[in-house]
Amino acid sequence: MYTCTLGSLAIGTYTATVTYTATTGGATATVGVTFVVHDITYNDYKVTILPNLIAALSANNLLNNVQVIGPDTTSASDTTWLVQSSIDLSASLAGYVRHAFPPNATDISNDSRETTVAPLVASIYANDNTSKPIIQGEMGFGYAGPGQSVTLYQYGVDMADYAVQLARAGMAALIGYLLDDDMHGTQWGMWQITQDTGTPRPWFFPWSVLSNTLVIGSTLYAPAQPASNDFRCLAATSPSGAWTIVLINRKSINQALQVIVPFAPLVTTTLSVYTYSQATPLLTDSNGFPLPSGTLTAILQRGFTVSIAANSVLILTQASVSASPPPPPPPGVSPQPAVGAITTTTIDVKQPPLEKRR
């Protein structure tokens, strides 16, 4: 085996021959070798791969039907390629894809996903000032999964928290990894298709509610959050005007929250309450799909107060998630946990919303 060393060679193409001599009999064979030294700014994806793809699509009259997005980078820390694509390929790409799994234990709970991704989104749009979407193309928690952690309750809190942070940072779409688990040791999906018991894993509950309420075309709002960094909030209106409010409590104790939407119409609004909490059983239909634990009636403009259990996800929505009627709460279990003597935090949903990206 041979290795090549760049040394002080300048950019260019170098050729040479390597002669092999048999250890027995002395027969020889000569092989030609080519060594190419590229400029460090040389990028195959820019000068070869994408132009050839665009040319092939055009030659087959497919450019009006097929859009190219990329580059699907896989590093959570190195975003160089992704940002560079918004400079080099803005004329060809219809959107941008990020593919990175948070690898460390506190990468989600410390709110660093929002604070890391928001500048990245801003950098891309500074280079390509359009409405192109930036998509999280594959989304999981690298520290809590793969493995048995993906089957546990906590994975659902982390994935919902991750989704809220990326939405607040300006990402246009988020793709959870993955639906059924028939690969990678059956350690990532919402259920295990090879040993299907008919019951999805817990993280399916919050993820499916988010998927049914934060729909395409929604207007998102990112209210100011407590400086204590133990709470997440995202608000949205669907294209039909249905409100959804996502609240995530990362504290180890219950919290009381006052939510106000000062620009909402002065009308009474009924919100279905979806509770993902270890304090109460998950309510699902016979197929494992989420059911609300109750309803909340309020005038959004005047505000309302809710309690949210420790380390849990609470989703309040006008959107339709399930056709099944909500069952009564289990005997002796309140649909919203008692809070006790805890200071109430105010969440003020203000204009303007996050900018829409198609």
The 8 nearest C-alpha neighbors of each residue, nearest first, counted from 0:
[[1, 2, 3, 17, 19, 32, 18, 30],
 [0, 2, 3, 4, 17, 32, 34, 19],
 [1, 3, 4, 0, 5, 34, 32, 6],
 [4, 2, 5, 1, 34, 6, 0, 35],
 [3, 5, 6, 2, 7, 8, 1, 34],
 [6, 4, 8, 7, 3, 36, 9, 34],
 [5, 7, 4, 8, 9, 3, 36, 10],
 [8, 6, 5, 9, 4, 10, 36, 11],
 [9, 7, 6, 5, 10, 36, 11, 4],
 [8, 10, 11, 7, 36, 5, 37, 6],
 [11, 9, 36, 37, 38, 8, 12, 35],
 [10, 12, 36, 35, 9, 13, 37, 8],
 [13, 11, 35, 34, 36, 14, 33, 10],
 [12, 14, 34, 33, 35, 11, 15, 36],
 [15, 13, 33, 32, 34, 12, 16, 31],
 [16, 14, 32, 31, 33, 17, 13, 34],
 [15, 17, 31, 30, 32, 29, 18, 14],
 [16, 18, 30, 29, 31, 19, 15, 32],
 [19, 17, 29, 28, 30, 16, 20, 27],
 [18, 20, 28, 27, 29, 17, 21, 30],
 [21, 19, 27, 26, 25, 22, 18, 28],
 [20, 22, 25, 26, 23, 27, 24, 19],
 [23, 21, 25, 20, 24, 26, 19, 27],
 [22, 24, 21, 25, 26, 20, 27, 19],
 [25, 23, 26, 21, 22, 20, 27, 19],
 [24, 26, 21, 23, 20, 22, 27, 19],
 [27, 25, 21, 20, 24, 28, 23, 22],
 [26, 28, 20, 19, 21, 25, 18, 29],
 [29, 27, 19, 18, 20, 30, 26, 17],
 [28, 30, 18, 17, 19, 16, 31, 27],
 [31, 29, 17, 16, 18, 32, 28, 19],
 [32, 30, 16, 15, 17, 29, 33, 14],
 [31, 33, 15, 14, 16, 30, 34, 17],
 [34, 32, 14, 13, 35, 15, 31, 12],
 [33, 35, 13, 12, 14, 32, 36, 3],
 [36, 34, 12, 11, 13, 37, 33, 10],
 [35, 37, 10, 11, 12, 34, 38, 9],
 [38, 36, 10, 39, 35, 41, 11, 40],
 [37, 39, 41, 40, 10, 36, 11, 42],
 [40, 38, 41, 37, 42, 36, 10, 43],
 [41, 39, 38, 42, 37, 43, 45, 83],
 [42, 40, 38, 39, 37, 43, 46, 45],
 [41, 43, 45, 44, 40, 46, 47, 39],
 [42, 44, 47, 46, 45, 48, 41, 49],
 [43, 45, 48, 42, 49, 47, 46, 50],
 [44, 46, 42, 43, 47, 49, 48, 87],
 [47, 45, 43, 44, 42, 50, 48, 49],
 [46, 48, 43, 50, 44, 45, 49, 51],
 [47, 49, 44, 51, 50, 43, 52, 45],
 [48, 50, 52, 51, 44, 47, 45, 53],
 [51, 49, 53, 52, 47, 48, 54, 46],
 [50, 52, 54, 48, 49, 53, 47, 55],
 [51, 53, 49, 55, 54, 50, 56, 48],
 [52, 54, 56, 50, 55, 51, 57, 49],
 [55, 53, 51, 57, 52, 56, 58, 50],
 [56, 54, 58, 52, 57, 53, 51, 59],
 [57, 55, 61, 53, 59, 54, 62, 58],
 [56, 58, 60, 54, 59, 55, 62, 61],
 [59, 57, 55, 56, 60, 54, 61, 53],
 [58, 60, 56, 57, 61, 55, 62, 54],
 [61, 59, 57, 58, 62, 56, 63, 64],
 [62, 60, 56, 64, 63, 59, 57, 65],
 [63, 61, 65, 64, 57, 56, 60, 66],
 [62, 64, 61, 65, 60, 66, 57, 56],
 [65, 63, 61, 62, 66, 60, 56, 67],
 [66, 64, 62, 61, 63, 67, 56, 60],
 [67, 65, 93, 68, 64, 62, 92, 63],
 [66, 68, 92, 93, 65, 69, 91, 94],
 [69, 67, 94, 92, 95, 93, 96, 66],
 [70, 68, 95, 96, 71, 94, 67, 92],
 [69, 71, 72, 96, 81, 95, 68, 84],
 [72, 70, 96, 97, 69, 98, 73, 136],
 [71, 73, 98, 97, 70, 74, 81, 80],
 [72, 74, 98, 99, 71, 75, 97, 100],
 [75, 73, 99, 77, 76, 72, 78, 98],
 [74, 76, 99, 77, 100, 101, 73, 78],
 [75, 77, 74, 78, 99, 115, 73, 101],
 [78, 76, 74, 79, 75, 80, 73, 72],
 [79, 77, 81, 80, 82, 76, 74, 75],
 [80, 78, 82, 81, 77, 83, 84, 72],
 [79, 81, 83, 82, 78, 84, 72, 70],
 [82, 80, 84, 78, 83, 79, 70, 72],
 [81, 83, 85, 84, 79, 80, 123, 78],
 [84, 82, 80, 86, 85, 81, 79, 87],
 [85, 83, 87, 88, 81, 86, 82, 80],
 [84, 86, 89, 82, 83, 123, 88, 126],
 [87, 85, 83, 84, 126, 88, 89, 82],
 [88, 86, 84, 85, 89, 83, 45, 90],
 [87, 89, 84, 91, 90, 85, 86, 92],
 [90, 88, 85, 91, 92, 86, 127, 87],
 [89, 91, 88, 92, 87, 93, 127, 85],
 [92, 90, 88, 89, 93, 67, 53, 49],
 [93, 91, 68, 67, 94, 89, 88, 90],
 [94, 92, 68, 67, 66, 131, 91, 95],
 [95, 93, 68, 131, 132, 92, 133, 69],
 [94, 96, 133, 69, 68, 134, 132, 70],
 [97, 95, 71, 134, 69, 136, 133, 70],
 [96, 98, 71, 135, 72, 136, 134, 99],
 [99, 97, 73, 137, 136, 72, 71, 135],
 [98, 100, 73, 75, 74, 97, 101, 72],
 [99, 101, 141, 140, 139, 102, 75, 138],
 [102, 100, 141, 140, 106, 103, 75, 99],
 [103, 101, 141, 142, 100, 104, 140, 106],
 [104, 102, 106, 142, 105, 101, 141, 107],
 [103, 105, 142, 106, 102, 143, 107, 108],
 [106, 104, 108, 107, 109, 103, 111, 110],
 [107, 105, 103, 104, 111, 101, 109, 108],
 [108, 106, 105, 109, 110, 161, 112, 111],
 [107, 109, 105, 110, 106, 249, 157, 160],
 [108, 110, 111, 107, 105, 106, 228, 229],
 [111, 109, 108, 107, 112, 113, 114, 228],
 [110, 112, 114, 113, 109, 115, 106, 107],
 [113, 111, 115, 110, 114, 116, 164, 107],
 [114, 112, 164, 168, 116, 115, 111, 165],
 [113, 115, 111, 112, 117, 116, 110, 118],
 [116, 114, 112, 113, 111, 117, 118, 119],
 [115, 117, 119, 113, 118, 114, 168, 112],
 [116, 118, 168, 120, 119, 114, 115, 113],
 [119, 117, 121, 120, 116, 122, 115, 114],
 [118, 120, 116, 122, 121, 117, 123, 115],
 [121, 119, 117, 123, 118, 122, 116, 124],
 [120, 122, 118, 124, 119, 123, 125, 117],
 [123, 121, 125, 119, 120, 124, 118, 126],
 [122, 124, 120, 126, 125, 121, 82, 85],
 [125, 123, 127, 128, 126, 121, 122, 120],
 [124, 126, 122, 123, 127, 128, 121, 120],
 [125, 127, 124, 123, 86, 85, 128, 122],
 [128, 126, 124, 125, 129, 85, 89, 123],
 [127, 129, 124, 125, 126, 130, 123, 131],
 [130, 128, 131, 127, 124, 356, 132, 125],
 [129, 131, 356, 357, 132, 128, 355, 124],
 [130, 132, 94, 129, 356, 357, 93, 133],
 [133, 131, 94, 356, 171, 357, 134, 130],
 [132, 134, 95, 170, 171, 96, 94, 131],
 [135, 133, 96, 172, 136, 171, 170, 173],
 [136, 134, 173, 97, 137, 98, 96, 174],
 [135, 137, 98, 174, 134, 96, 97, 173],
 [138, 136, 98, 174, 176, 135, 175, 139],
 [137, 139, 175, 176, 174, 100, 135, 136],
 [138, 140, 176, 100, 141, 175, 137, 158],
 [141, 139, 143, 142, 101, 100, 144, 158],
 [140, 142, 102, 100, 144, 101, 143, 139],
 [143, 141, 102, 140, 103, 144, 104, 101],
 [142, 144, 148, 140, 141, 149, 145, 154],
 [145, 143, 146, 141, 149, 142, 148, 140],
 [144, 146, 186, 187, 149, 143, 141, 147],
 [145, 147, 186, 144, 148, 149, 187, 143],
 [146, 148, 149, 150, 186, 145, 151, 144],
 [149, 147, 151, 150, 146, 143, 144, 154],
 [148, 150, 144, 147, 151, 154, 146, 187],
 [151, 149, 148, 147, 200, 201, 152, 154],
 [152, 150, 148, 149, 153, 154, 201, 147],
 [151, 153, 201, 154, 155, 202, 150, 156],
 [154, 152, 156, 155, 151, 157, 148, 202],
 [153, 155, 157, 156, 152, 149, 151, 202],
 [202, 156, 154, 158, 153, 157, 152, 159],
 [157, 155, 153, 159, 154, 158, 160, 311],
 [156, 158, 160, 154, 155, 159, 161, 153],
 [157, 159, 161, 155, 160, 156, 154, 162],
 [160, 158, 162, 156, 161, 157, 155, 163],
 [161, 159, 157, 163, 158, 162, 156, 164],
 [160, 162, 158, 164, 159, 163, 157, 107],
 [163, 161, 159, 165, 160, 164, 166, 158],
 [164, 162, 166, 160, 161, 165, 167, 159],
 [163, 165, 113, 167, 161, 162, 166, 112],
 [166, 164, 168, 162, 167, 163, 113, 170],
 [167, 165, 163, 170, 169, 168, 164, 162],
 [166, 168, 164, 165, 169, 221, 163, 113],
 [169, 167, 117, 165, 113, 166, 116, 170],
 [170, 168, 166, 167, 171, 117, 120, 165],
 [169, 171, 166, 133, 165, 172, 134, 168],
 [172, 170, 132, 133, 134, 356, 169, 166],
 [173, 171, 134, 170, 135, 174, 133, 132],
 [174, 172, 135, 134, 175, 136, 162, 138],
 [173, 175, 137, 136, 138, 135, 176, 172],
 [176, 174, 138, 177, 137, 173, 139, 178],
 [177, 175, 138, 137, 139, 188, 174, 178],
 [176, 178, 188, 175, 179, 187, 189, 180],
 [179, 177, 188, 189, 176, 180, 190, 175],
 [180, 178, 188, 190, 192, 191, 189, 177],
 [179, 181, 191, 185, 188, 192, 182, 190],
 [182, 180, 185, 192, 179, 193, 191, 183],
 [181, 183, 185, 184, 180, 186, 187, 179],
 [184, 182, 185, 186, 181, 187, 180, 145],
 [183, 185, 186, 182, 181, 180, 146, 187],
 [186, 184, 180, 182, 181, 183, 187, 191],
 [185, 187, 145, 146, 184, 183, 188, 149],
 [188, 186, 145, 185, 149, 180, 177, 144],
 [189, 187, 177, 180, 179, 178, 190, 176],
 [188, 190, 178, 200, 203, 199, 179, 177],
 [189, 191, 199, 179, 188, 200, 180, 192],
 [192, 190, 180, 195, 193, 194, 179, 185],
 [191, 193, 195, 179, 194, 180, 181, 190],
 [194, 192, 191, 195, 181, 180, 185, 179],
 [195, 193, 192, 191, 196, 190, 197, 180],
 [196, 194, 192, 197, 191, 193, 190, 198],
 [197, 195, 198, 194, 199, 191, 192, 190],
 [196, 198, 195, 199, 286, 287, 190, 285],
 [197, 199, 196, 287, 200, 286, 190, 195],
 [200, 198, 190, 189, 203, 287, 201, 197],
 [199, 201, 189, 150, 190, 202, 203, 198],
 [202, 200, 203, 152, 204, 155, 199, 151],
 [155, 201, 203, 204, 200, 154, 205, 206],
 [202, 204, 206, 201, 189, 207, 200, 205],
 [203, 205, 202, 207, 206, 289, 201, 208],
 [206, 204, 208, 207, 203, 202, 209, 159],
 [207, 205, 209, 203, 208, 204, 210, 202],
 [206, 208, 210, 209, 204, 205, 203, 211],
 [209, 207, 211, 205, 210, 206, 212, 320],
 [210, 208, 206, 212, 207, 211, 213, 205],
 [211, 209, 207, 208, 212, 213, 206, 214],
 [212, 210, 208, 209, 320, 213, 214, 207],
 [211, 213, 209, 214, 210, 318, 208, 243],
 [214, 212, 209, 210, 211, 217, 235, 237],
 [213, 215, 212, 217, 211, 216, 210, 237],
 [216, 214, 217, 213, 237, 238, 357, 172],
 [215, 217, 238, 214, 237, 218, 357, 355],
 [218, 216, 237, 236, 238, 215, 214, 219],
 [217, 219, 236, 235, 237, 216, 352, 355],
 [220, 218, 235, 353, 352, 234, 217, 236],
 [219, 221, 352, 234, 353, 235, 233, 222],
 [220, 222, 233, 167, 234, 223, 219, 232],
 [223, 221, 348, 347, 220, 224, 349, 346],
 [222, 224, 221, 225, 346, 347, 348, 232],
 [223, 225, 222, 226, 231, 230, 232, 346],
 [226, 224, 227, 228, 230, 223, 229, 344],
 [227, 225, 228, 224, 229, 223, 230, 231],
 [226, 228, 225, 229, 230, 224, 250, 109],
 [229, 227, 226, 230, 225, 110, 109, 224],
 [230, 228, 249, 250, 227, 248, 231, 225],
 [229, 231, 248, 249, 247, 228, 225, 224],
 [232, 230, 247, 246, 224, 248, 233, 160],
 [231, 233, 246, 245, 247, 222, 234, 224],
 [234, 232, 245, 221, 244, 220, 163, 235],
 [235, 233, 244, 220, 243, 219, 245, 221],
 [236, 234, 219, 243, 218, 242, 220, 217],
 [235, 237, 242, 241, 218, 240, 217, 243],
 [236, 238, 217, 240, 241, 239, 218, 214],
 [239, 237, 240, 217, 216, 236, 241, 218],
 [240, 238, 237, 241, 236, 217, 318, 242],
 [241, 239, 237, 236, 238, 242, 217, 317],
 [242, 240, 317, 237, 236, 318, 239, 243],
 [241, 243, 236, 317, 316, 235, 240, 237],
 [244, 242, 316, 235, 315, 234, 236, 317],
 [243, 245, 234, 315, 314, 233, 316, 235],
 [244, 246, 314, 233, 232, 313, 234, 315],
 [245, 247, 232, 313, 231, 312, 314, 244],
 [248, 246, 312, 231, 230, 311, 313, 249],
 [247, 249, 230, 310, 311, 250, 309, 229],
 [250, 248, 310, 229, 230, 247, 251, 309],
 [251, 249, 252, 229, 248, 309, 310, 253],
 [250, 252, 309, 310, 249, 253, 248, 308],
 [253, 251, 309, 250, 254, 308, 310, 248],
 [252, 254, 308, 309, 338, 307, 255, 251],
 [255, 253, 307, 306, 338, 341, 256, 252],
 [254, 256, 306, 343, 305, 344, 307, 338],
 [257, 255, 344, 343, 305, 304, 345, 306],
 [256, 258, 304, 345, 303, 346, 344, 305],
 [257, 259, 346, 302, 303, 345, 347, 304],
 [260, 258, 302, 347, 299, 261, 300, 348],
 [259, 261, 300, 348, 299, 263, 262, 347],
 [262, 260, 300, 263, 259, 301, 349, 348],
 [263, 261, 260, 300, 264, 349, 350, 348],
 [262, 264, 300, 260, 261, 299, 265, 266],
 [265, 263, 266, 262, 300, 299, 298, 261],
 [264, 266, 300, 298, 263, 267, 299, 301],
 [267, 265, 264, 298, 268, 299, 300, 263],
 [266, 268, 298, 297, 296, 269, 265, 299],
 [269, 267, 297, 296, 298, 266, 270, 299],
 [270, 268, 296, 295, 297, 294, 317, 271],
 [271, 269, 316, 317, 295, 294, 315, 296],
 [270, 272, 294, 316, 315, 291, 293, 317],
 [271, 273, 315, 291, 294, 293, 292, 314],
 [274, 272, 291, 314, 292, 313, 315, 271],
 [273, 275, 313, 276, 312, 272, 292, 314],
 [276, 274, 312, 311, 313, 281, 205, 273],
 [277, 275, 311, 278, 279, 274, 312, 308],
 [276, 278, 279, 280, 275, 311, 152, 310],
 [277, 279, 276, 308, 280, 336, 309, 275],
 [278, 280, 277, 276, 281, 332, 334, 333],
 [281, 279, 282, 277, 278, 276, 329, 275],
 [282, 280, 283, 275, 279, 274, 276, 289],
 [281, 283, 290, 289, 280, 292, 291, 284],
 [284, 282, 289, 290, 287, 288, 281, 285],
 [283, 285, 287, 286, 288, 290, 289, 282],
 [284, 286, 287, 283, 288, 198, 197, 289],
 [287, 285, 284, 288, 197, 198, 283, 199],
 [286, 288, 283, 284, 285, 198, 199, 289],
 [287, 289, 283, 284, 286, 290, 204, 285],
 [290, 288, 283, 204, 282, 287, 284, 291],
 [289, 291, 283, 282, 325, 292, 284, 288],
 [292, 290, 273, 272, 293, 325, 271, 289],
 [291, 293, 334, 272, 273, 328, 274, 290],
 [292, 294, 272, 291, 271, 334, 325, 295],
 [295, 293, 271, 272, 270, 269, 296, 292],
 [294, 296, 270, 269, 271, 297, 272, 293],
 [297, 295, 269, 268, 270, 294, 267, 298],
 [298, 296, 268, 267, 299, 303, 269, 295],
 [297, 299, 267, 301, 300, 266, 268, 302],
 [300, 298, 302, 260, 301, 297, 259, 263],
 [299, 301, 261, 260, 263, 302, 298, 259],
 [302, 300, 299, 298, 259, 261, 303, 260],
 [303, 301, 259, 299, 258, 300, 298, 257],
 [302, 304, 257, 258, 297, 259, 305, 299],
 [303, 305, 257, 256, 258, 255, 306, 302],
 [306, 304, 256, 255, 257, 307, 303, 335],
 [305, 307, 255, 254, 338, 256, 335, 336],
 [308, 306, 254, 253, 255, 305, 336, 309],
 [307, 309, 253, 311, 336, 310, 254, 276],
 [308, 310, 253, 252, 251, 311, 250, 248],
 [311, 309, 249, 248, 250, 251, 308, 156],
 [310, 312, 276, 248, 309, 308, 275, 247],
 [311, 313, 247, 275, 246, 274, 156, 248],
 [312, 314, 274, 246, 273, 245, 247, 275],
 [315, 313, 245, 273, 244, 272, 246, 316],
 [316, 314, 272, 244, 270, 271, 243, 273],
 [315, 317, 243, 270, 271, 318, 242, 244],
 [316, 318, 270, 241, 242, 271, 243, 319],
 [319, 317, 316, 241, 212, 320, 242, 243],
 [318, 320, 321, 317, 211, 322, 212, 316],
 [319, 321, 211, 318, 208, 322, 212, 289],
 [322, 320, 323, 319, 290, 289, 288, 324],
 [321, 323, 324, 320, 319, 325, 290, 284],
 [322, 324, 321, 325, 284, 290, 326, 320],
 [325, 323, 326, 322, 321, 290, 291, 284],
 [324, 326, 291, 290, 323, 327, 292, 293],
 [327, 325, 324, 328, 292, 290, 291, 293],
 [326, 328, 329, 325, 292, 293, 330, 334],
 [327, 329, 334, 292, 332, 330, 326, 333],
 [328, 330, 332, 331, 327, 333, 280, 334],
 [331, 329, 332, 328, 333, 327, 334, 279],
 [330, 332, 329, 333, 328, 334, 279, 327],
 [333, 331, 329, 330, 328, 334, 279, 336],
 [332, 334, 335, 336, 331, 328, 329, 337],
 [335, 333, 292, 328, 293, 332, 336, 279],
 [334, 336, 333, 306, 337, 307, 308, 305],
 [337, 335, 333, 308, 338, 306, 334, 307],
 [336, 338, 339, 335, 306, 253, 333, 308],
 [339, 337, 253, 306, 254, 336, 255, 341],
 [338, 340, 341, 337, 253, 255, 254, 342],
 [339, 341, 338, 342, 343, 255, 254, 337],
 [342, 340, 339, 343, 254, 338, 255, 253],
 [341, 343, 344, 340, 255, 254, 256, 339],
 [342, 344, 255, 256, 341, 345, 257, 254],
 [345, 343, 256, 257, 255, 342, 346, 225],
 [346, 344, 257, 256, 258, 347, 343, 259],
 [345, 347, 258, 257, 259, 348, 344, 222],
 [346, 348, 259, 349, 258, 222, 345, 260],
 [349, 347, 260, 222, 259, 346, 220, 350],
 [350, 348, 347, 351, 222, 260, 261, 220],
 [351, 349, 352, 348, 220, 262, 353, 222],
 [350, 352, 349, 353, 220, 354, 221, 348],
 [353, 351, 220, 350, 219, 354, 218, 221],
 [352, 354, 219, 220, 355, 351, 169, 221],
 [355, 353, 352, 356, 169, 219, 218, 351],
 [354, 356, 353, 357, 218, 130, 171, 216],
 [357, 355, 130, 132, 131, 171, 354, 133],
 [356, 132, 130, 131, 355, 171, 216, 215]]
